[in-house]
Amino acid sequence: MADRTTAQAQGSWLITAPDGRQFPVSGANPEAVIAALRQQMTKAPANAGQSDRPWENDPIVEGGAEDRWWEAAPVVEAATSAAPPSTQGQKPWERYAQSSAAPIEIEAPDGSIVEFPAGTDDATISRAMSEGYDRGVFSGALPSATAQSDAGPWTKYQPAGTQQKPKWMDAPVVEDASKLSGLTANAGVGTQRAIAEFAGLPVDALTGAINGIGDLTGLWGAIENPVGGAESIFQALSPLHSQVAEPQNMGERLARRVGHDVTAATIPGAGAAIGAGRGLLSAIAGDAVSGAGAGLGGGLMQEITDNPMANLAGTLMGSIAAPIAVNGTVRGLGHVVSPNGGADPARLSAARTLDQHGIQTTAGQKVGNDTLRRMEAATGAGRSRLSAQDEQFTQAALRALGTDAKRATPEALEQTQRRIGQVFDDVLGNVSIRPDPGVSQRATAAMDTYRELAPATEAAPLITNVGQRLIDAASSGQNIAGQTARAWRSQLSRALKSSSEATRSAASELLEVLDDATSQALTAAGRSDDVQRLASARRQYRDYLAVERAMAGAGEDAVMGIITPARLRSALSGQGAHAYTQGRRGDMGDLARAGAAVLGRPSSSGTVENAGTYLRAGLGVLGTSAAHPLGAGPLASSAMGVASAGAPTAINRLMMTGPAQSYLSNQTVSPLNALAGTTPGRISPAASSVLNALLSQP
């Protein structure tokens, strides 16, 4: 250092700060330069507070000794050249004033950014970058730029003689930035290819036949890429796929294969569905799943091996496995959403009819699940609801008669009969009925049928008497008094209880003839309101006779005034099997059918009840036993046992709550095949095409 000091007594010196910045300074020797630096950096100038340079206004430097670099031993060396013109004449600390400008940023080949203070010259930057390469700061050194193609913005900072080449320059992948890529784009190309193959199938088939003949006879050469064939159609679709790059990875190759196979499967499947009148959407969904499975299976096998048989095996397995997997998944999810989905629509309709009549049914009754019905019947809430249904059904039947009685007691039935009879008396008391020829014709037909069906020994005199008098009145033009019509109607109504089917049928037909004649007379007299009253009274009285017959049987329910669905159904059918089975018995007939379909009690062998008892006992023991390892005392163990034993009861109570019943009976999801047209074992069109291609090979 002494020699360098003597040699440079009248020269310039460079002070290097820890961050690499260098400051040219004039001085006699390094010691003088350092002393001047420290004096200027630790003392404020005379104009402190007025300068716009904060490092001069506030000379106090915060931080430890390492931040006060000028108090250590800064590197001072003789300058080999004059300082840049922009820095000549500056004091070393004045160079810090330039740090407020934007720094110089150099991007190294490894992507890192190296910053240099504003104003740093190229020589300093080159030296610092070269030292960085020498020390291995960057993740690879660059070779000498022997060709223009290897040159980069960093090559001028490369130290001479470096031969190592970074990995990113070995074999870069160069692609057209305008090309599209990705799964969706490649799936679209596969779809277009399948469309072209389907549309060009007739032309390609004909071309193949022509080429085959040419090969055999030698009369003409092979026709390549015929117009209207698959390849020409695909080329015509090039505006849709020309900007899509070739697949670059397995995902894109699979996407293109799946897009092709899905389309190849759905186009013919949709056509077949339309031709067969099946659901188009379900057919498309089914074939799409099958095609997707075929594409994935075959595509994956292609990634593993080029063996065509392996490709076929993967295609076949995928086309079979995909529908099974999807259907299984959808069925499982559907069972979670609707645990009893797919119930009989007729049963669900019957349950709605009962609900409309105020009869609360359980979820098990709605869906027809016997296990659920037994579980419901094993709960206290379930038994209460089933018991209440008896009275609710009875009330619904009595409401059809126009009464609000809760049970069909003798008093309630007698009161109902008097009320209905009073309507007949009021309406028919002052009406005169003149039968027209149509009445005579209908009455004659009813009587003829009755004589054919009923043996002479079984013929009821009242049927013959009333029928003949109706015929005579219509033939002679005589009027029938209202009270007479009332008496005839009462007689015919009693005949509806006869054990003879022929008698019941004839009585029903004659009642209809008489009622129509009465309505015509009331309408002619301008008594339209009475027409409605009489129609309601006739319906109620006929239903009353059915209820009366249902309550005439033996049994505890009849004694208690309970009308059961089975007894009511039997009574209505006895009045007229045809009218009942054909749904012509009004609300009472609908009520009887719905009750007979839904309200039956589940048969039980005691398994569910016994299982519940054993389960509660087992859980109680398990709860008590589990409490001991946890350090619980006798009282806590007993409490845990009681709580465990009571868990099934709590679950049963929850099962009968409104939300739980709605969940158990909802039909949001049906367990039918989620994908109609996807039959396990059915070969998809995609698999068939591969199989046919292989079989056609020589």
PyMOL commands that set and color helices and strands:
alter all, ss='L'
color gray80, all
select helices_A, chain A and resi 2-7+30-42+54-57+65-67+69-71+92-100+122-134+148-150+155-157+167-169+183-199+201-217+230-236+238-241+250-276+280-304+308-337+345-356+363-367+370-377+380-399+410-428+437-453+461-476+482-495+501-524+528-550+556-559+565-575+577-581+586-598+607-627+634-645+647-655+658-665+685-695
alter helices_A, ss='H'
color red, helices_A
select strands_A, chain A and resi 12-16+22-26+75-78+104-107+113-116+432-433+480-481
alter strands_A, ss='S'
color yellow, strands_A
deselect
rebuild
show_as cartoon
